[in-house]
Amino acid sequence: MTDGAPAPIAPELAADIARDPWTRAIGIEYLTIARGYCKASLTLAPGMVNFQGRPHGGVIFTLADATFGAACNSHGVPAVALNVTISYIGGAEPGSRLVAEAREVRQGRRAGFYDVTVRDVDSDRVIAFAHCVAHRVSAD
């Protein structure tokens, strides 16, 4: 991906990605899907907390992973996660609206590398960083 704005993708592909049943079920909203890029949001619902009453790390991971998945599949070639490493660096409050941005770092023939940042919209605090590797699935 270049340093400029990401290239647009076919509206049909963006619609296919946005129809993902799991992300729709938990309320993830895709704000922008472009070539090698995705921005998505999620409002932390009351049922998304852990036993301590704090937003569950798995929910934050799901937002990061879904955003990464949209970015790596935006090329129109099926891709799956090979590795995702997430670092939680700040806490979010229950009810917060989070926004995740996934950016392609490099796309090779079979492997793509992406960075994802998850922020709390109200405070603009970084909640998590994820480093992700995608594998392009072939028909063979």
JOTARA-V991787 format. One line per field, one symbol per residue. phi: phi as a letter, one per 20 degrees, with the letter a starting at -180 (. if undefined). psi: psi as a letter, one per 20 degrees, with the letter a starting at -180 (. if undefined). burial: b if it has 16 or more other ideal C-beta (glycine too) atoms within 10 Angstrom, else e. A space follows every 10 residues. Layout:
BEGIN
phi = ???
psi = ???
burial = ???
END
This chain:
BEGIN
phi = .effffffdg gffgffffeg fffffenfde ebccfmbbcb cbeffgfdde fendgfgfff fgffffffgf ffefendgcc fdbcddcedb edegnfddcd cdcfebcefc dcdcdcddce ffemefebdc dccddfedfe
psi = qriaqqqqrp hggggggijp gghhhijppo gpprojqqpq rpporhjkqa iijqpphhgg ggggghgggg ghiiijppqr phpppqpoiq qqqpiqpqpq ppppgqoagh pqpqppppqp ggikqphqqp pqpqpppri.
burial = beeeebeebe eebbeebeee eebeeeebeb eebbbbbbbb bbebeeebee eeeebeeebb bbbbbbbbbb bbbbbeeebe eeebebeeee ebeeebebbb bbbbeebeee ebbbebbbbb eeeeeebbeb ebbbebeeee
END
